[in-house]
Amino acid sequence: MQPETLETMSSSLKPVPPPETEVQPPGVPGLSGLLTLAVGVVVLAALYVGKEVFLPVVLAILLAFVLAPFVDVMRRWHLGRVPSVIVAVLVTLGIIVSLGSLIGFQLAGLASDVPRYQTTIERKVGSLREGTLGRFPAMLKDFGRHFDRAVSDKPPEGTNPPAPATQAEPAPAEAQPLPVEVHQPDPTPAEVARNVLLPLLAPLATMGIVFVVLVFILMQREDLRDRMIRLFGSSDLHRTTVAMDDAARRLSRYFLTQLALNASFGVVAGLGLWAIGVPSPALWGVFAALMRFVPYIGSFVAAAPPILLAAAVDPGWSMALMTLALFLIGEPLMGHVVEPVVYGQSTGLSPFAVVISAIFWTWIWGPVGLLIATPLTLCLVVLGRHVERLEFLDVLLGDRPALTPAENLYQRMLAGDPDEALESAELLLKERSLTSYYDEVALRGLQLAANDATRGVLTHRQLDQVRNVIHALVQDLGSHDDVEPKPHATKDEPVASPQSEKPSIKEPAVKSEMPHEDKISEEWKAEGAVMCIAGRGPLDEAASEMLAQLLNKHGLGSRLVPHEAVSRSTIYNLDMTGVQMICISYLEISGTPAHLRYLLRRLRKQAPKAPILVGLWPAEDAVLKSEAMRATLGADYYVSSMRDGVVRCLKVATGEEELPRTVTTGKAANEAEAGKRLPLPA
């Protein structure tokens, strides 16, 4: 067989890449996806079927978060663990029994006055029927009759109107049956007790289970925490322990705050209803406090019964209107003024997640699930934020952005939307410097794009959009000074890690290490003093443009040079007059960087006295980790961030850092000299 035939066959067996417009068919879900789906179905079925088992346990866990600070306070008073837990549980039980008794007495008093309220309601309904509201249906009917008469056609001529029907003879009256009344015998005391106690057995049993589980949770908090750590984060005990303790502490504080705010709203509502004169104000105050645990609609549900009762008690409408005004003023004041001040700007849950969780837990566990939907969902979000395996809960239910700033910028690049990219950048620049934004957001977004371009998943049109968006963004940010913004007070989110414990990735502005501009000579201020050369990657020119802009902002003259201008055939036409330093930018160097070594040789020939700085923006690049590889390349300085690059250029320009000596000929001399003067910046 001829070689040409073999090559033809081998080329025909190679997979042909699909065109850009072709949509790939969805893949078959793997075993892992099917197992995840099966586990989800089993969990949902277990929650639905095992309501009687899981609901008391969940209620006990939520109560444990509320009572944990109280137990800790009593233990700090040198009261033992067991007495502290018993006192806390007894106090809670006493409060619940007192509220239940209060509600029972209020309902009993309200039930005795129902006939009187019924008379008032009937009188008001009768007055409404006799007034304009009652005549409204007749007016509509009369209007419709007139309308039909106006649009109906006249009867044809020569036709006689239909004869009136003859009146039928009245039928003889039938004999009415005698009414029969059936009277039930009076119930015996045993039947009364059975009718009253049987409906109470299930709630009492549930409450008993709740308090038994609550005692064990409070007794063994540390042991349960250790088991959770072993289950979810045994590889990093210190970090997981701190995260779990902080999450439990913040959840306890959040639930206590929510309980205090809702109880305060109930007290204010009860006092307001008492002042207005609505019967059973304590009942409606407790009802309002409980309904505020229900998101969005709880306050409307809490306001409806007292408004209807006020309308039934008062012969007029003033009491009902005052009750309506009480809730219309009190709820917005609590929800939009008091709660944001107490909770901060965020409670950790997205509004969509709150609604979906309320629907879900109501479907699973009924009315009790509706009351505990928000606290329970909040616990799941906290687990998602601190346990890596449950991070999907934070993504689905939390209010934090699903994408990082770098990912969001890359998405805006792919969409070709420079306006939204600029808007996001301006928001981030309120809390960080321009250098920090370029290092932490823009460069990382460009690295995502460069990785996709290397893998071949970006089309030419998308690559052009990325270039255009980042070029427009850099141009628009040219008016921003590279200074650190003034720090402003921030409140910790109630369910996230505190600000003091959050790992800060924000670096300070260059100004903290920048020499005074008076020390910069005129040669370095001239245009083109620092030549910023782009690497050969498709997006390296954008990184060079950022570096050139930052150097200009700090008093150094810079010039942007594309990679084509330093190729073998065109570098001899490049004007190197006045170049004091050369900076090369690479977003990615894959494999052995021979092309970079040869580029440095060509630049050495053109500007032998100018120090060369290489910016390898991915900090994990192999060149930055291998001193031998850096020595082989032959550059003077290596940096992995824009900030380090600007600082190094400023130090060289002001004389704070001694210029490297001219490299001697010979491979050994090159490696020895490079090994002495190529340390990584601190």
C-alpha positions, 0 to 999 in steps of 0.5 A: 500500500502506498504511503499516500493511501495510508495518509489518506486513510488516517486523515479520514479517520480523524474526527471532524470538528463540528461547525460553529453553528451546530448544536451538539445533542445532549449527552446521556447522564452518567452514573454519578448524575443518576445516583444523585437523582436517586438520592434526591428522590429518596430524601424527598420521599423520606421527608414526606413519609417520615413527617412525624419523625423528622419534624420534632427533630428539626424543631428541636434543632431550631430551638437549640440554636435559640437556647444555646446562648442562654445555656452558655450564659448560665454556664458562665455563672458557674452553673453546671451543664445539666442544671443549665440545660434543665433551667433553659428547657423549663423556662421555654416550656413555661413560656409555651404553656403560658402562651397556649393558656393565654390563647385558649382563654382568649378564644373561649372569651371570643367564642362566647361573644360570637352571637353578638358579633353576628348580629352586628355583621348582619345589620351591616350587611343589610345596610349595605344591601339597602344602600348603593352597594345593594342596588348596584347589581340591579343597576347593572341588570337594568343597564344590560336590559336597556343595552340589549333593547337598543342593539336588538333588531326590530321585528319584521313587518306583518308579523303579529306579536305572540299571543300571551300564554293563558294562565294555568289553573292553580294546582290544589295545595298539597298537604305539608308533612309534619316537621320532625326534630331529633334531639341528641342526648346530652354528652356525658363527662367522659365523652366531653373529655374524649372530644377535648383531649383527643385532638390535643394528644398529637400536639402534646406528643410532638411537643414532648418529643421536641423537648426530649430531643432538645435536652439531648442536643443541648447536652451533647452539642460539642459531641454532635459538632465533632461528628459533623466535622468528622462527616464533612471536613476531617481533612482540615480540622482547624478550619472546619471547627472554626467554621462550624462554631462560627456558623452555630454562633451566628445562627443562634444570634440571628434566630434570637434577633428574629424571635425578638423582633417578631415578639416586639411586633406582636406586643406593639400590635396587641397594645395597639389593638387594645387601645383601639378596642378590638376584643382579645388583643393578646390573641391577635398579638401572638398571632401576628408574632407567629405570622411574621415568621411566614415570608411576605404574606404572613403580615397580611394573614395576621391583619385579616382576623382583627380587621374583620373582628373590628368590623363586627364589633363596631356599628360603624367603620372607624374601628376597622379603619384604625386596625387597618392603619395600624398594620399598614404603618407597623409592618412597613416600619418593621420590615423596611426600617427596623429589620435592615438596621438590625440584620444588616443589608442581607439576611443571606437568602435570595427572595426567590429562595424564600418563596420556593422554600415556603412552598416546599416545606408547606407541601412537605410538613403542612402549616408547621413547615410554613412557619419554619421554612425560612429558619430551616432554609437559612440553616441549609445555606449556612451549611452550604457556605461552610461545608464544601460538599454542600456548596450547591445549597448556597448557590441555589438558595443564598443571595451571594452572586453565583459567579465570581467578579472574574467569571462575571466579567468573562461572561460580559466579554462573551456577551459583547456588553462593555457597558455592564462590564464597566458598571460592575467594575465601577462598583468594585472600584469603590472598595479597591484600587485600579491595580487591585481590580486589574489583578484580581478581576480583569486578569483572571477574567482574561485568563479564563478567556485565554484558557478557553481559546487554548482549548479551542472552544472560542469562535473567532467572533467570540474572541473578537468580542472579548478583545473589544470589551476588554479594550473598551473597559481599559479605555473607560477606566483611564479616568480612574486614579490608582488610589486606595478608596477610603474604608467604610464601615461594613456590617457582617452578614448574619449568616456569613463569616465575619469580615475579620475572618474572611480571607482578603484577596484585595491587595493595597494600591501601589501608592503604599510602596511608590517612591515620590514622583520627584525622584523620577527622571525626565528620561523615564517620564518621556513617552515610550520610556517603558516599552510594554510588549504583548506576548504571542497569545491572542489576549496578551495585548490586553494585559500589556495595555493594562500595565501601560495604563498603570505605569502612565498613572504613576508618572512613567511614560509607556508605549504599547507594542504588539507582538508582531512588531518584535517578530524576527522579520520586523524587530529591526524596524522597531524604534528603540530610541529612549527605551529605558525598560522593557515589559513583556506580558504573558497570560499563558506559557505552555510547555517549554517557553523557547519562543520567550527565550528567543524573543529576549535574545532579540530584544537584548540585541536591540536594547542591550542596556534596558532591563527586561521585566517579564509579567507571567500573570498566572501565578502558578506558571512553571517559570515562576517556580523554577529558578533554573528555567528563569535563569535559562530565559535570561530576563532581569525580573519576573512578576506575577501581578500588575502591582509587583510589575509597577512597583518594580518599574518604579524602583528601577526608575527612581534608583531604589533598585540597582540596575542589572549589569550587562550579561557576559557572553557564554552559557555559564556566565549567563546562568550564573549572573541570572541566578544572582539577580533574578529572585522573585519579588517579595 
